[in-house]
């Protein structure tokens, strides 16, 4: 009986280590994915800004751009002026 308790304790420790290793692996994978997503999102913001500025140069207003995006005019104003407001 004592041997079974020792084996059970060792099994619990091994499972705990596996759970910890699995959680660490998932943490690292999620962190790396977030870093890649952050870079991709920054790139998409820059492309959106450049495209919106081109449309304004072509004579379209923020209301027209907003309608194309399905957002408010204020949202377009916000991302067009974001860099101007940033310190």
N, C-alpha and C positions, 0 to 999 in steps of 0.2 A: 504494500500500500504506500509506503514512504517513497519508493522508487517512482510510482505513478505520479505522486505529488511533485516530485522533483522534475520529472519529464513535463508535466503540465506547466510548471513555472517556466521551464526553459522554452517550451512552445510559445507561451504568452510573451516572453521576452523577444523571441524571434519574430513573432507577428507584429509586435510593437515596433521593432526596428524596420521591418518591411513597410509598415504603415508610414513611419517617419521618412524613410527613403522615398517612398511613393509621393508623399506630400511635398518633400523638398524638390523632387523632379518636376512635379506639377507647378510649384511656385516658380522655379527657374524658367520653365517653358512659358508660363503665362507672362512673366516679367519680360522675357525676350520678345514675345508677341506684342506686348504693349509698346515696347520701344520701337519696333518696326511700324506699328500702327500710328504712333505719334509722328514719325518721319513722313509716312504716307499722307497723314492728315494735313501736315504743314504744307506739303507739296500741293495737295488738292486746293487748299486755301489760296495759295499763290496763283495757281492756274485760274481759279474762279475770279480772283481779283483782276488778273490781267485780262481775262475775257470780258468782264463787266466794263473795265475801262475802255477796251476796244469798242464795245457797243455804244458807250457814251460818246466816244469820238466819232462814231458813225451817225450820231444824232438821236439815239434812243435815250429816254429818261429813266430815272430809277423806278418809276411806277411800271413802265413797260418791262424792265428787267425783272422786277418783282413778280409780275404776272407770269413770266416765263418760268420762273423758279417755283412759283406757288407759295411765295412768302410775302410779308408786308414790305412796303416801301421803306419803312424804318429799318427793317432788317438789312436791306440793300445799302441804305445810307450807313448803317453801322459797320458793315464789313468794308465798305469803300473808304471810310474815314478812320478805321481802326488804327492803322499805322501812324496816322497823324496825331492821334491821341496818346499813343504809347510813348513813354519817356525814353 
